[in-house]
Amino acid sequence: MKVIHNSIIPFSGFAYMNLFGILFTRKTSLSMKRSTLNHESIHTEQYKDLLYVFFLILYGIEWLIKIPFSWFYKQPNNYRKITNVAYRSISFEQEAYYNQYDFKYLENRKRFNWIKYIFTMYDPSKQKPLTENDDNIEVG
């Protein structure tokens, strides 16, 4: 995966952003956690599932739809918490977060596996535990 270090992307508050299979970061370090790379690699496969462009369209639509559900689901008391619950509840993010510590996940991942998360909200207890070393690896 190509990694680009810059001062613009990702937006403030995010460490990494995957756009069309290219990983952008504001960090100057040339290493990242193995789980982070796996998380972003899952997103790259999701991009491929949806021919790249449709991924961004569905991602945005789903985020907007899940904002009101996030308020009812967790009853957060401020906008930032509501949008964070909505972000974590996007089906693409759920698949990536639930499987980021399964370093063999992409070997057996079924195409369009994110679909099963569309009508669910993020539940941290469903995230697979870290069972292997999550050391930093060299990128970029």
VEXDO-502438 format. One line per field, with one value per residue (C-alpha): residue number from 1; x negated, y negated, z. Coordinates in steps of 0.001 Angstrom, whole numbers, padded with zeros to 6 digits. Last residue first. Layout:
<recs>
pos <- [NUM  ...]
u <- [X  ...]
v <- [Y  ...]
w <- [Z  ...]
</recs>
This chain:
<recs>
pos <- [140  139  138  137  136  135  134  133  132  131  130  129  128  127  126  125  124  123  122  121  120  119  118  117  116  115  114  113  112  111  110  109  108  107  106  105  104  103  102  101  100  99  98  97  96  95  94  93  92  91  90  89  88  87  86  85  84  83  82  81  80  79  78  77  76  75  74  73  72  71  70  69  68  67  66  65  64  63  62  61  60  59  58  57  56  55  54  53  52  51  50  49  48  47  46  45  44  43  42  41  40  39  38  37  36  35  34  33  32  31  30  29  28  27  26  25  24  23  22  21  20  19  18  17  16  15  14  13  12  11  10  9  8  7  6  5  4  3  2  1]
u <- [-006207  -005793  -007976  -006162  -005268  -004603  -001160  -002366  000380  003631  005196  008835  011587  013952  017483  017297  016748  020334  020847  024463  026155  028220  025306  023040  023800  022972  019296  018586  018971  016279  015476  012371  010222  006697  007830  008534  005084  003882  006964  006301  008064  011090  013835  012449  012364  015774  017304  015643  017141  020585  020560  021154  017722  018404  021916  020550  017874  020482  022590  019554  018513  022076  022394  024346  024163  027468  025830  028336  030752  027977  026239  029435  029529  025926  026352  028050  025348  022592  024350  024617  020960  019650  022024  020640  017033  017311  019138  016007  013617  015255  017470  015783  012406  012990  013925  010612  008797  010767  009520  005982  006608  007471  004508  002141  003560  003214  -000479  -001075  -002772  -006283  -007803  -007126  -006247  -002604  -000158  001003  002476  002952  003605  006227  008700  008413  007379  007068  004704  004165  007583  008507  007736  008492  006220  004837  003290  -000244  -001658  -003016  -001866  -001690  -001357  000000]
v <- [-004443  -001842  -000136  001968  001080  004043  005605  009065  011640  012377  008912  009432  009561  006621  007734  006165  002756  002745  000493  000107  002573  002322  002059  004537  007621  005608  005239  008762  007466  009855  012679  012286  015414  014045  010589  011833  013347  010459  010639  007552  005200  007491  005808  002354  002899  004573  001948  -000859  000292  000747  -002796  -002428  -003730  -006981  -007339  -006785  -009421  -011808  -011581  -012014  -015161  -016550  -016423  -014589  -011069  -009156  -005874  -004422  -007349  -009826  -007344  -006731  -010429  -010281  -006889  -008252  -010868  -008267  -005844  -008461  -009431  -005854  -004950  -007749  -007078  -003355  -004047  -005651  -002731  000017  001001  004246  002676  -000137  002495  004253  000950  000498  003882  002696  -000341  001855  004176  001186  -000009  003467  003636  000390  -002285  -003175  -005884  -008550  -012010  -011655  -013668  -010516  -009502  -005873  -005208  -002550  -004991  -007343  -005810  -008350  -008124  -009862  -011499  -014394  -017094  -015936  -013444  -014957  -018440  -018316  -015430  -011877  -009581  -005812  -003392  000000]
w <- [002876  005563  008208  010777  014354  016563  016966  018017  017813  019609  019699  020530  017906  018151  019031  022509  020910  019528  016504  015411  013090  009901  007471  009274  007153  004026  005071  003779  000203  -001035  001346  003464  003723  003158  004283  007794  008360  010542  012742  014880  012441  012170  014209  013407  009621  009359  011629  009698  006386  007976  009362  013099  014161  012283  013762  017285  016560  015102  018266  020504  018621  018712  022475  025168  023803  024012  022981  020512  020212  019385  017156  015180  014279  012948  011246  008120  007496  007972  005617  002886  003207  003115  000273  -001919  -000922  -001709  -004970  -006412  -005716  -007829  -004908  -003867  -004736  -002230  000355  -000315  000289  003506  004736  003935  006155  009137  008396  008276  011574  013099  012098  013921  011854  010761  008578  011194  009917  010818  008743  006990  003646  002595  -001078  -001851  -003409  -000447  002872  005654  008613  011958  012196  014464  011916  008402  006728  004534  004578  006045  004020  004283  001466  001994  -000952  000000]
</recs>
